[in-house]
């Protein structure tokens, strides 16, 4: 119910079953969580564990690559290329699409429409599994794709075999990302942390056993990832089934899940585009580095920079996940002031994290290269790149939290257009111009991609700064209760 900008919604407290008015002054009184320090505390409580979850899952693939690397140069090259190909064509797509749940489930949970959460999670699992089918077909013919782009046939065949045995992991990842959003939007952090860290601890001996003891080689490395992902899925599924904390929102597969697919896809496609456009741009920079003079040196240096920024990005991504949860929950509840304070809190955390990490990186700039290589030329070139790397880290810190705000607010389509313009209209052309036209080589390529990242951060910051949060809260409430009251419960917009 809404009259003259006033939204009526159920109280969060079970002791009062009436309604509370959320006026334009917003906040719903003292229980709304509108205070900056309250939101800072809530976001901080979620951010650190979410970092542990994302890093643990990322390390599953890294461990398998490291194990395969000890089989020889051919295995290392094939598995490294296969991992990059799988990330670009598969895992990034699923990760992006699952981001739609941060909007739909987060706002729905904030509005206390618990019965709809199961439908959204089910339709997400169904949709992501369907998307896995064409991706799997692509992976089966991966060697032909790589050979077409000039890759060595022997390496390409090994990479294809690795990806074929990685297909079970793809389907497990689809289900896992849906379940992670289910727990994330309810701020149920403990089961995710426990399952992710346990899976990583089991993955290391499991991968070693399959690769070396059973002599499955790179096939064992791929199978270990699938087993670890499915372990996560089973653990979280059992926790949801038996935990009292999940009783109100328990997932039950029904035919109603199919009725929500259209609404999910409307958010999932731009969400996937938003993630993939950014992810692919960095992969493109590495490919461009291979066209420079002395490509081995340039590619090595840029790969080290990319690996460093990728590993760091999980910190602001964890903060962004917390931001998405807080913002979506508060918008769904109609607490626009609380949502606004949550945005301010995560931006403060992002800035603080940027200062700490970039300062540490600069202080150890002469040592960074040694973590990847013993060649002095590589180490010296990495040290020269560190000042630019510090800028990238600072920008990424803001991007991680602002992207979380965008997902929580349902701005995936806007984010997709921002990323398209920032990276492909500005970033990549500037990189090519500086790297090749002005002969700045690897530094020029990195400055170009840094330009794209900076423009993306500026645009998202402007969008966030000029947002009318009262309007956003009203739109969220209207969408939630319009779909709830539609005759067929289809969720069509």
TAHUVEN-V552826 format. One record per residue. N is the residue number from 1. NEAR is the number of other C-alpha atoms within 10 Angstrom. Layout:
N	NEAR
N	NEAR
This chain:
1	9
2	12
3	7
4	7
5	12
6	17
7	22
8	18
9	21
10	15
11	19
12	16
13	9
14	8
15	7
16	10
17	10
18	11
19	12
20	15
21	17
22	21
23	18
24	16
25	12
26	19
27	22
28	22
29	14
30	8
31	11
32	21
33	21
34	22
35	17
36	18
37	13
38	16
39	24
40	20
41	13
42	18
43	26
44	18
45	15
46	23
47	24
48	16
49	19
50	25
51	22
52	19
53	23
54	20
55	21
56	20
57	19
58	15
59	15
60	23
61	20
62	15
63	19
64	26
65	22
66	14
67	22
68	28
69	18
70	13
71	14
72	10
73	12
74	15
75	21
76	21
77	18
78	25
79	29
80	22
81	21
82	28
83	22
84	13
85	19
86	24
87	18
88	16
89	17
90	23
91	23
92	19
93	26
94	28
95	22
96	21
97	29
98	30
99	28
100	30
101	30
102	29
103	33
104	28
105	30
106	32
107	33
108	28
109	26
110	25
111	24
112	20
113	17
114	16
115	16
116	23
117	24
118	21
119	24
120	28
121	27
122	24
123	25
124	28
125	21
126	17
127	21
128	24
129	18
130	13
131	17
132	21
133	13
134	12
135	17
136	21
137	12
138	19
139	25
140	17
141	15
142	23
143	24
144	17
145	14
146	20
147	15
148	11
149	9
150	10
151	14
152	13
153	14
154	12
155	22
156	23
157	19
158	23
159	28
160	25
161	21
162	28
163	31
164	22
165	21
166	24
167	24
168	19
169	23
170	26
171	23
172	21
173	27
174	28
175	25
176	24
177	24
178	28
179	24
180	20
181	24
182	27
183	18
184	24
185	27
186	18
187	18
188	16
189	19
190	15
191	17
192	24
193	18
194	16
195	22
196	26
197	18
198	16
199	23
200	22
201	14
202	15
203	25
204	19
205	12
206	20
207	27
208	21
209	17
210	19
211	24
212	17
213	12
214	10
215	12
216	16
217	21
218	29
219	21
220	26
221	31
222	29
223	24
224	29
225	31
226	24
227	19
228	27
229	28
230	21
231	20
232	27
233	23
234	16
235	18
236	21
237	15
238	10
239	16
240	20
241	14
242	11
243	10
244	10
245	13
246	16
247	12
248	13
249	20
250	19
251	21
252	14
253	13
254	12
255	11
256	18
257	23
258	17
259	18
260	22
261	21
262	16
263	18
264	23
265	16
266	15
267	24
268	28
269	19
270	23
271	29
272	22
273	22
274	27
275	22
276	25
277	21
278	20
279	16
280	15
281	19
282	20
283	15
284	12
285	23
286	21
287	13
288	21
289	26
290	16
291	14
292	18
293	13
294	11
295	17
296	13
297	17
298	23
299	20
300	19
301	26
302	22
303	18
304	20
305	20
306	19
307	12
308	15
309	16
310	16
311	13
312	18
313	19
314	21
315	25
316	31
317	26
318	26
319	31
320	34
321	28
322	31
323	36
324	34
325	32
326	33
327	33
328	34
329	31
330	30
331	32
332	34
333	32
334	34
335	32
336	29
337	25
338	27
339	35
340	24
341	21
342	31
343	26
344	17
345	23
346	29
347	24
348	15
349	20
350	25
351	16
352	13
353	19
354	24
355	15
356	11
357	17
358	19
359	15
360	12
361	20
362	17
363	12
364	12
365	21
366	16
367	15
368	20
369	23
370	15
371	9
372	15
373	14
374	10
375	10
376	11
377	13
378	19
379	22
380	17
381	19
382	24
383	21
384	13
385	19
386	22
387	16
388	17
389	24
390	21
391	16
392	23
393	26
394	23
395	22
396	27
397	30
398	30
399	25
400	24
401	30
402	28
403	26
404	31
405	30
406	25
407	30
408	34
409	30
410	25
411	21
412	27
413	19
414	16
415	23
416	21
417	15
418	21
419	27
420	21
421	16
422	25
423	27
424	17
425	12
426	18
427	28
428	25
429	16
430	23
431	27
432	22
433	17
434	20
435	22
436	19
437	12
438	10
439	15
440	17
441	23
442	28
443	19
444	20
445	28
446	30
447	23
448	24
449	27
450	25
451	21
452	28
453	23
454	22
455	20
456	27
457	24
458	17
459	16
460	22
461	17
462	10
463	16
464	17
465	13
466	8
467	12
468	12
469	21
470	22
471	15
472	19
473	25
474	21
475	15
476	26
477	24
478	16
479	17
480	21
481	15
482	15
483	18
484	16
485	11
486	11
487	9
488	11
489	15
490	18
491	24
492	16
493	9
